[in-house]
Structures are given as C-alpha cells and as structure tokens.
Amino acid sequence: MAYVRQTVENAAIGVAVIDQATSFDVLRQPGVAATIWRRQVPADFQAWMDSLPQNNLPSARVIVRADVVRDAVEAICTTAGMPNTFKRRFFVDDVVLLAEQFADLMDTEFIRLRMDVITDNACRKFHIDRVTARLVCTYRGMGTQYGISTDGAEPRRIFTVPTGAPILLRGTKWPEPPVSGLLHRSPPIEGLEMTRLVLVLDPVPEPDDET
C-alpha cells in the first residue's frame, strides 16, 4: 500500500493505492481524498466482459441490504440475460466483495447499488459527489477520471483509473476535515463507439447525485 498524506489550501488531495480490498479504510487517514485498489482482473474475464452484447450487460438502480447483495446482483444479471458462466460468477462474487467492504467501512446496513451501461459522455463535468463517500468500479470501457482542484476549476492534470480497479472517493458530506480537493468525472467517450459498465455504491440514506 502506498499513499501520501497531502493537503493543499486546507483540502485533502492524497490518493492511496492499495493492494487488497481490506485496506479501503485508509480513506480515513488525514489528507487522503481517494483510495484506488490497483489490481489486474483476469485477462479471460476481461475479454469475456468486453465481448458481451450491450443488451446483456446488467443495468439497475436498487437499494438493498448489504447481506443480500448477492441475490440482488444475480437477479439483475439474469434479467439482463448475462450468460450464467464461471465468469459471471466471478463478476457477482466481485460485486459482493466490494459491497461488503464498502458497507463495513461506512457502517451502513443498506447501500444504493447502481449498474450503469454508458455509451455517451454521461457526467463529463468534474465534480465532488454530495455523499459521504462513493465507490466506483468500471468493469468495461474507460475508467473514471480524476484530478486535483481546490478552486472549482477543471484539473490541470487528469488521471484515469484502470478498468477493473475500484476507486473510493470522499464526498462533500465526509464528516472529518479537511474537505476533498479531488474532483472526478465519467470519461468523455462520445464518438469512440465504446460501451462502459460501471458499478456505483453509495451508503443509505444519501441523496441521488451525479456519477
């Protein structure tokens, strides 16, 4: 695990890079605005995910108890017609793992789970979510983009989270100072003929917001 306790103008801008899901709690460290689990998903799984027809990708928005996420995700995948293979089971297991770790870190019984199939620019403006914290994992297509900004302007340097790497971001409702100075957005993909599959987890209760 590597991270920098870093603040600029009373804003947290540090990004922690972890090597296991159980280390997401480094987000509680002063100066850490986001945590990225920089991992490599199996190549055969990624090839399978990338090859699925768009109408077989799971898409849903539900509020669910953390202990029944598996049943919810299985139902969502079945409704989408995602083939019931070993690779689908890998996908379901991974979503369950992330949901359990997120719910434990946020100390919440319920989570808002979103699976978005995105083919356009979606939320292309850099922003900070109006939530306590949000976990985003892109399973297909280009990952979330982020950068530092303490004055609301667009970041000068833009970084892209690798596909399959979950990022956990502080929101505007994070209870401990300093505020986050790390903005993020969905990558602009219009015209690229790209289809993204994005998982988003929020604690409940939280208001709906941009991704």
C-alpha positions as a printed NumPy array, in Angstrom:
array([[  0.   ,   0.   ,   0.   ],
       [  1.221,   3.487,  -0.831],
       [ -0.266,   6.861,  -0.11 ],
       [  0.705,  10.429,   0.624],
       [ -0.834,  12.451,   3.46 ],
       [ -1.234,  15.59 ,   1.475],
       [ -3.251,  18.764,   1.824],
       [ -3.282,  21.936,  -0.235],
       [ -5.104,  25.067,   0.91 ],
       [ -6.865,  23.029,   3.604],
       [ -8.063,  20.43 ,   1.111],
       [ -7.292,  16.706,   1.061],
       [ -5.745,  15.656,  -2.243],
       [ -3.941,  12.415,  -1.406],
       [ -4.711,   9.252,  -3.405],
       [ -3.931,   5.962,  -1.668],
       [ -3.021,   2.96 ,  -3.788],
       [ -3.834,  -0.319,  -2.053],
       [ -3.263,  -3.958,  -2.946],
       [ -6.205,  -5.58 ,  -1.174],
       [ -9.871,  -4.755,  -0.539],
       [ -9.465,  -4.814,   3.237],
       [ -7.261,  -1.69 ,   3.033],
       [-10.01 ,   0.674,   1.84 ],
       [-10.158,   2.118,   5.364],
       [ -7.01 ,   4.125,   4.583],
       [ -9.559,   6.678,   3.332],
       [ -9.915,   7.686,   6.981],
       [ -6.324,   8.885,   7.087],
       [ -5.857,  12.685,   7.141],
       [ -5.217,  14.105,   3.702],
       [ -6.473,  11.045,   1.795],
       [ -9.244,  12.02 ,  -0.637],
       [ -9.492,   8.733,  -2.541],
       [ -8.362,   5.126,  -2.425],
       [ -7.686,   3.011,  -5.512],
       [ -7.397,  -0.767,  -5.408],
       [ -4.959,  -1.063,  -8.288],
       [ -5.413,  -4.656,  -9.363],
       [ -5.392,  -6.743, -12.51 ],
       [ -8.556,  -8.685, -13.224],
       [ -8.062, -11.998, -15.051],
       [ -7.474, -11.426, -18.764],
       [-10.013, -14.071, -19.782],
       [-12.684, -12.414, -17.634],
       [-11.991,  -9.008, -19.168],
       [-12.121, -10.444, -22.694],
       [-15.471, -12.09 , -21.882],
       [-16.886,  -8.904, -20.383],
       [-15.736,  -6.835, -23.363],
       [-17.323,  -9.292, -25.811],
       [-20.821,  -9.34 , -24.292],
       [-23.596,  -7.748, -26.355],
       [-24.648,  -4.425, -24.877],
       [-28.177,  -5.641, -24.144],
       [-26.758,  -8.446, -21.983],
       [-24.933,  -6.065, -19.651],
       [-26.65 ,  -5.635, -16.264],
       [-28.302,  -2.277, -15.641],
       [-30.231,  -1.385, -12.473],
       [-30.594,   1.003,  -9.551],
       [-31.642,  -0.567,  -6.277],
       [-31.408,  -0.018,  -2.528],
       [-30.51 ,  -3.275,  -0.857],
       [-29.323,  -4.632,   2.465],
       [-25.643,  -5.396,   2.374],
       [-26.209,  -9.026,   3.365],
       [-28.454,  -9.77 ,   0.35 ],
       [-26.401,  -8.086,  -2.376],
       [-25.633, -11.461,  -3.965],
       [-29.293, -12.271,  -4.538],
       [-29.909,  -8.798,  -5.962],
       [-26.953,  -8.925,  -8.354],
       [-27.818, -12.44 ,  -9.531],
       [-31.357, -11.277, -10.301],
       [-30.076,  -8.216, -12.175],
       [-27.704, -10.366, -14.27 ],
       [-30.445, -12.887, -15.042],
       [-32.83 , -10.138, -16.128],
       [-30.169,  -8.769, -18.484],
       [-29.558, -12.189, -19.99 ],
       [-25.916, -12.277, -18.928],
       [-24.697, -15.843, -19.646],
       [-24.538, -17.931, -16.484],
       [-20.904, -18.963, -16.718],
       [-17.909, -19.115, -14.406],
       [-17.022, -15.602, -15.499],
       [-20.438, -14.323, -14.482],
       [-19.924, -15.93 , -11.074],
       [-16.571, -14.134, -10.837],
       [-18.346, -10.855, -11.581],
       [-21.061, -11.456,  -8.979],
       [-18.504, -12.506,  -6.359],
       [-16.512,  -9.339,  -7.02 ],
       [-19.511,  -7.03 ,  -6.676],
       [-20.441,  -8.769,  -3.42 ],
       [-16.889,  -8.354,  -2.091],
       [-16.863,  -4.631,  -2.882],
       [-20.333,  -4.126,  -1.416],
       [-19.411,  -5.909,   1.819],
       [-16.188,  -3.947,   2.239],
       [-17.956,  -0.677,   1.468],
       [-20.864,  -1.325,   3.846],
       [-18.462,  -2.294,   6.607],
       [-16.312,   0.807,   6.125],
       [-19.345,   3.12 ,   6.02 ],
       [-21.049,   1.278,   8.893],
       [-24.321,   1.088,   6.975],
       [-26.901,  -1.678,   6.736],
       [-28.261,  -0.548,   3.373],
       [-26.46 ,   0.559,   0.247],
       [-27.59 ,   2.093,  -3.018],
       [-26.284,  -0.11 ,  -5.823],
       [-26.17 ,   1.111,  -9.399],
       [-25.047,  -0.67 , -12.522],
       [-24.908,   1.763, -15.426],
       [-24.367,   0.891, -19.078],
       [-22.905,   4.065, -20.607],
       [-22.301,   4.842, -24.27 ],
       [-22.057,   8.646, -24.187],
       [-20.295,  11.332, -22.162],
       [-22.583,  10.913, -19.116],
       [-21.298,  13.133, -16.266],
       [-18.485,  14.83 , -18.144],
       [-18.01 ,  17.75 , -15.746],
       [-15.54 ,  17.354, -12.898],
       [-17.303,  17.335,  -9.529],
       [-17.372,  16.012,  -5.971],
       [-20.401,  13.901,  -5.086],
       [-22.872,  15.115,  -2.475],
       [-22.476,  11.941,  -0.443],
       [-20.304,  10.771,   2.436],
       [-18.263,   8.533,   0.15 ],
       [-18.782,   6.691,  -3.113],
       [-17.212,   3.574,  -4.582],
       [-16.951,   3.33 ,  -8.367],
       [-15.659,   0.366, -10.365],
       [-15.619,   0.274, -14.163],
       [-15.825,  -3.314, -15.391],
       [-15.855,  -2.456, -19.08 ],
       [-14.56 ,   0.53 , -21.003],
       [-12.558,   3.505, -19.817],
       [-12.372,   4.113, -16.071],
       [-13.293,   7.159, -14.004],
       [-11.083,  10.227, -14.429],
       [ -9.866,  12.403, -11.56 ],
       [ -7.639,  15.364, -10.8  ],
       [ -6.807,  17.986,  -8.178],
       [ -8.687,  21.274,  -7.936],
       [ -9.112,  23.433,  -4.84 ],
       [-10.852,  26.344,  -6.567],
       [-13.522,  24.558,  -8.608],
       [-11.636,  24.926, -11.89 ],
       [-11.01 ,  21.922, -14.134],
       [ -7.921,  19.99 , -13.02 ],
       [ -4.745,  20.747, -14.95 ],
       [ -3.644,  17.108, -14.846],
       [ -6.17 ,  14.35 , -15.456],
       [ -5.651,  10.74 , -14.386],
       [ -7.705,   7.715, -15.455],
       [ -8.468,   4.82 , -13.108],
       [ -7.62 ,   1.484, -14.768],
       [-10.511,  -0.692, -15.898],
       [-11.406,  -3.139, -13.121],
       [ -9.773,  -1.037, -10.39 ],
       [-12.272,   0.235,  -7.776],
       [-11.879,   3.818,  -6.578],
       [-13.353,   5.005,  -3.267],
       [-13.85 ,   8.774,  -3.094],
       [-14.663,  11.147,  -0.269],
       [-17.789,  13.222,  -0.925],
       [-18.85 ,  16.641,   0.306],
       [-20.525,  15.036,   3.348],
       [-17.37 ,  13.322,   4.604],
       [-17.511,  14.105,   8.347],
       [-13.832,  14.792,   9.028],
       [-11.771,  17.772,   7.825],
       [-10.167,  18.719,   5.566],
       [-12.582,  18.806,   2.627],
       [-11.673,  16.921,  -0.526],
       [ -9.824,  18.738,  -3.283],
       [-10.043,  15.759,  -5.638],
       [-12.611,  16.022,  -8.431],
       [-13.74 ,  13.243, -10.766],
       [-15.884,  12.642, -13.839],
       [-17.01 ,   9.999, -16.277],
       [-14.566,   9.973, -19.204],
       [-15.747,  11.669, -22.408],
       [-16.315,   8.748, -24.803],
       [-18.819,  10.148, -27.28 ],
       [-17.794,   9.15 , -30.8  ],
       [-15.478,   6.384, -29.607],
       [-18.063,   3.595, -30.031],
       [-17.276,   2.473, -26.506],
       [-19.643,   0.826, -24.028],
       [-18.86 ,   1.19 , -20.335],
       [-20.231,  -0.927, -17.479],
       [-19.922,   0.942, -14.2  ],
       [-20.754,  -0.136, -10.648],
       [-21.554,   2.643,  -8.161],
       [-22.091,   2.123,  -4.418],
       [-23.436,   4.76 ,  -2.011],
       [-24.392,   4.46 ,   1.651],
       [-28.075,   4.937,   2.509],
       [-29.577,   7.354,   3.259],
       [-27.935,   9.602,   0.688],
       [-29.488,  11.841,  -1.974],
       [-29.146,  10.942,  -5.647],
       [-26.24 ,  12.64 ,  -7.329],
       [-24.02 ,  12.574, -10.367],
       [-21.586,   9.753, -11.13 ]])
